[in-house]
């Protein structure tokens, strides 16, 4: 996967209201690029799930959200957050939706079902998840 060349970044505090702000940022960029409403809705949910997880399980460091809605054949969104301990599975093909009776565990499975391509890495104490979807 090639790095996006027009990645727009925004930094947010690791607090619950960040999920809404991050969603609004990504949605605005995708709509500005005339993305389909299906792509916009899918990325809105992807960002919501990943940012919520970052707030809940991260170490409190800022959350950086990136979006590239203009390069090549892909829409790309990245979420970067600080980590101290427990990490999600680094192989996104293992992300599944938990059973309905479970209290949590649905988010990563939802992300996996909506994105065409996902990469996960840990760099300098930060978890970086990049989700891409074909145009």
CORJOBEL-V467861 format. One record per residue. N is the residue number from 1. RES is the residue in one small letter. PHI is phi in whole degrees, -180 to 180 (* if undefined). PSI is psi in whole degrees, -180 to 180 (* if undefined). Layout:
n & res & phi & psi
N & RES & PHI & PSI
N & RES & PHI & PSI
This chain:
n & res & phi & psi
1 & x & * & 129
2 & x & -84 & 148
3 & x & -69 & 140
4 & x & -63 & 145
5 & x & -99 & -17
6 & x & -121 & 47
7 & x & -77 & 118
8 & x & -94 & 131
9 & x & -116 & 145
10 & x & -137 & 139
11 & x & -105 & 142
12 & x & -136 & 152
13 & x & -70 & 156
14 & x & -85 & 73
15 & x & -135 & 156
16 & x & -53 & -39
17 & x & -63 & -15
18 & x & -61 & -34
19 & x & -57 & -45
20 & x & -66 & -46
21 & x & -62 & -42
22 & x & -66 & -43
23 & x & -58 & -48
24 & x & -60 & -41
25 & x & -61 & -51
26 & x & -65 & -46
27 & x & -59 & -45
28 & x & -61 & -43
29 & x & -67 & -41
30 & x & -66 & -42
31 & x & -66 & -38
32 & x & -60 & -31
33 & x & -91 & 9
34 & x & 63 & 36
35 & x & -67 & 152
36 & x & -64 & 154
37 & x & -65 & -29
38 & x & -63 & -45
39 & x & -64 & -42
40 & x & -61 & -48
41 & x & -64 & -40
42 & x & -65 & -45
43 & x & -69 & -31
44 & x & -60 & -43
45 & x & -72 & -41
46 & x & -57 & -50
47 & x & -63 & -43
48 & x & -58 & -47
49 & x & -66 & -46
50 & x & -71 & -39
51 & x & -70 & -40
52 & x & -60 & -44
53 & x & -63 & -40
54 & x & -62 & -42
55 & x & -66 & -46
56 & x & -72 & -40
57 & x & -113 & -9
58 & x & -76 & -179
59 & x & -96 & 10
60 & x & 93 & -6
61 & x & -69 & 161
62 & x & -56 & 153
63 & x & -106 & 129
64 & x & -111 & 124
65 & x & -112 & 131
66 & x & -122 & 148
67 & x & -143 & 135
68 & x & -125 & 108
69 & x & -111 & 11
70 & x & -127 & -13
71 & x & -93 & 126
72 & x & 62 & -149
73 & x & -96 & 10
74 & x & -127 & 149
75 & x & -97 & 137
76 & x & -130 & 133
77 & x & -130 & 136
78 & x & -125 & 146
79 & x & -129 & 127
80 & x & -127 & 131
81 & x & -146 & 157
82 & x & -74 & 145
83 & x & -132 & 145
84 & x & -114 & -42
85 & x & -135 & -102
86 & x & -62 & 133
87 & x & -116 & 154
88 & x & -70 & 165
89 & x & -56 & 132
90 & x & -79 & -9
91 & x & -101 & 102
92 & x & -65 & -16
93 & x & -68 & -15
94 & x & -90 & -3
95 & x & -76 & 118
96 & x & -128 & 162
97 & x & -85 & 128
98 & x & -66 & 158
99 & x & -60 & 154
100 & x & -59 & -31
101 & x & -80 & -9
102 & x & -76 & 146
103 & x & -78 & -22
104 & x & -151 & 179
105 & x & 104 & 14
106 & x & -95 & -28
107 & x & -57 & -51
108 & x & -67 & -34
109 & x & -65 & -39
110 & x & -64 & -47
111 & x & -57 & -46
112 & x & -60 & -38
113 & x & -74 & -22
114 & x & -96 & -27
115 & x & -94 & 145
116 & x & -81 & -26
117 & x & -150 & 135
118 & x & -136 & 136
119 & x & -126 & 146
120 & x & -132 & 132
121 & x & -147 & 157
122 & x & -118 & 121
123 & x & -132 & 122
124 & x & 50 & 46
125 & x & 76 & 14
126 & x & -123 & 137
127 & x & -89 & 127
128 & x & -121 & 119
129 & x & -117 & 125
130 & x & -117 & 124
131 & x & -116 & 135
132 & x & -129 & 150
133 & x & -139 & 136
134 & x & -64 & 147
135 & x & -68 & *
